[in-house]
Amino acid sequence: MYEVLLLDDEPWALVGIRKVFKWAERGFIVVSETTNPVEAFDVICEQQPDVVFTDIRMPEISGLELMQKTREKGLDTEFIVVSGFAEFSYAQEAIRQGAFDYLLKPLQLESTDALLRKLEKHLGKKQKRLSGKEIEVSVDRIDSDVNENFVKLLNFVNQHYDMQLSLKALSNQYFINYTYCCELFKKVTGKHFSEYITDLRMNRAGDYLTETTLSVNEISEKVGFRDYFYFNKVFKKVKGTTPIQYRNNSRGTK
């Protein structure tokens, strides 16, 4: 089940959000709900829910600020913005900053069901990537003294590929000899560290290109590239086509 946190400073709005969605039918469960955005941030950090449904304009911390604080913590929680029509421009800004989607109040059953279907599909893909199904990690193949730490290291890389990562720094962080860590990475993943990171970023960029309307420049930043032109160069080298061509091809655009 995918875990959900509900946040709205109006208690009656929380009741409406909880009731209008067919959570269980789509594999979701509401694990927490609150009217306090500060409390919500603590819950996000402690429980790391898969999704946060949040209002935009709230006292102390806005929905946009909450999303930014969560990203700064390195957490990959998805955000769904629920806003009134008067706040539509805020919802658009939230999407630009990386929110998964938005819904306008009052919520309609048709739109909520469509969103859950789309969200379920997206989280399934993400879970598949992060669980290692794209790369089989066999703990039995790793030295028993370091297997647990190496798996933790690899999971960290899978979840934080958009950060500036150094295998030397990571090996120190997870108490693994650097030279041995290099050997483990090649043995377990079949790739050198830099190649593995690049493939992770390009695969995620491909998902953004096909699943969102984010600009190429926005996508390059979301997957860890600060240089737009360098991102284009690497993407074409890995995927054999430019990001724009990749997007157009995925949508059948000539």
Secondary structure as UniProt FT lines:
FT   STRAND          2..7
FT   HELIX           11..20
FT   HELIX           24..26
FT   STRAND          28..34
FT   HELIX           37..47
FT   STRAND          51..54
FT   HELIX           63..72
FT   TURN            73..74
FT   STRAND          78..83
FT   HELIX           85..87
FT   HELIX           88..96
FT   TURN            97..98
FT   STRAND          101..104
FT   HELIX           109..130
FT   TURN            131..134
FT   HELIX           139..141
FT   TURN            144..146
FT   HELIX           147..159
FT   TURN            161..162
FT   HELIX           167..173
FT   TURN            174..175
FT   HELIX           178..189
FT   HELIX           193..211
FT   HELIX           216..222
FT   TURN            223..224
FT   HELIX           228..239
FT   HELIX           243..250
FT   TURN            251..252
//
